[in-house]
Amino acid sequence: MLELLQSGLKDLGASEDLAYYLARTVAMAGVLALSVIANFVARRYILSVLTHIVAKTRAQWDDAILQHRVLSHLAHLAPGLVIYLLTPLALGGLDSAVMVIRSAALIYLVIVVMLTFDALLNAAEDIYRQFDVSGEIPIKGFVQVLKIAVYFLSTIFVISILLDKTPVYLLSGIGAMTAVLMLIFRDAILGFVAGIQLAANRMVAVGDWIEMPKYGADGDVLEVTLTTVKVQNWDKTITTIPTYALISESFKNWRGMQESGGRRIKRAINIDMGSVRFCDEEMLERFGKIQYIAGYIEQKKRELAEFNHAGNVDNTSLVNGRRMTNIGTFRAYVTAYLENHPQINRDMTFLIRQLRPTEHGLPIEIYVFSKDQVWANYEAIQADIFDHILAVIPEFDLRVYQNPTGNDFRAFQGSGNN
């Protein structure tokens, strides 16, 4: 074809050299025109048809591929391939020009392939997020590692094209640069290893509530990437934690609580030990009118009466034999009250106990689980329970211990003056 074009130019009066170069210039212009046409056909017709087909399907994965422009990037291969394949035919004899143009076209193709893989990995991550397992095992870190590998290999190919060396030659020289590469990609390597351990052991996932005081993190995990974990704290600030810190240091994950069906209420009320006493008949009659423990009072009275009768106990003194106390009756009331509370999970630990007495009184600890795990609801349930308990304590002739306040001292001084 070049010979026919060259002979035609000679017939028009062009010299041998001029006809030689003009023929190749025209042929190369034709190749460029074909590349433009190939790009137009690929984008205007082939890409449009594929987009229409994807829009008609019910599957979601092809929508993600379309959204991340994977097909659009592939369409850019057409002009590069035309130039790469047809340049030797258009510039026959001009080996140096062929090499330069084909190298440029090849670099262009490598970049397009790199961008296509990048878009494909983004689409794959979006498709993965549509599955429930994505909440437990995030793959963003692995996707980032694959992207780094794609960028790295693409760079190697581009450099090999520019230097006219095989990629194997360049890769063989990387061994000497291993120490430098490990220093440059230290965080990425540590993050990748940590990401594998986090995913394999299901230590943390998007949506988990974690606490890591060292980094000021206390909230929900937003994102787990190759090098960082983003946590949205309850005050809506964002804390960024190095991924490998979750492996090398301790943190608290509240996922177990969220999956358990209950949230722990663990709080103690300190009782003034000076208000603890045996129950007399007047107290027992009064306590017997409380619905939650009316049955308990009757049953306990019978049990103690039988025991004391069997032991010939002298009932003229409350110290003799076994007696009910106001603190024990109060614990029985708290137990019955919480057993009848609609928001307490009875299938989990349920414990009302005394702790070791201290200079701050006798702690009565409530250790139960609420059914509602939502923070605001949980706090409201807990507050309602202790509102009631604090209000009912005086009904058992008990006092809550608290350090004296200014009002207490003023009341004491006033009584002293009187």
Secondary structure, DSSP 4 states (H G I P E B T S, - for coil): -HHHHHHHHHHTT--HHHHHHHHHHHHHHHHHHHHHHHHHHIIIIIHHHHHHHHHH---SHHHHHHHTTHHHHHHTHHHHHHHHHHHHHHTTT-HHHHHHHHHHHHHHHHHHHHHHHHHHHHHHHHHHHTSGGGGTS--HHHHHHHHHHHHHHHHHHHHHHHHT--HHHHHHGGGGGHHHHHHHTHHHHHHHHHHHHHHHTT---TT-EEEEGGGTEEEEEEEE-SSEEEEEETTS-EEEEETTHHHHS--EETHHHHHHT-EEEEEEEEEPGGG--B--HHHHHHHTT-GGGHHHHHHHHHHHHHHHHHTT--TTSTTSS---BHHHHHHHHHHHHHHT-TTB-TTS--EEEE---BTTBEEEEEEEEES--SHHHHHHHHHHHHHHHHHHGGGGT--B-----HHHHHHHHHHHH-
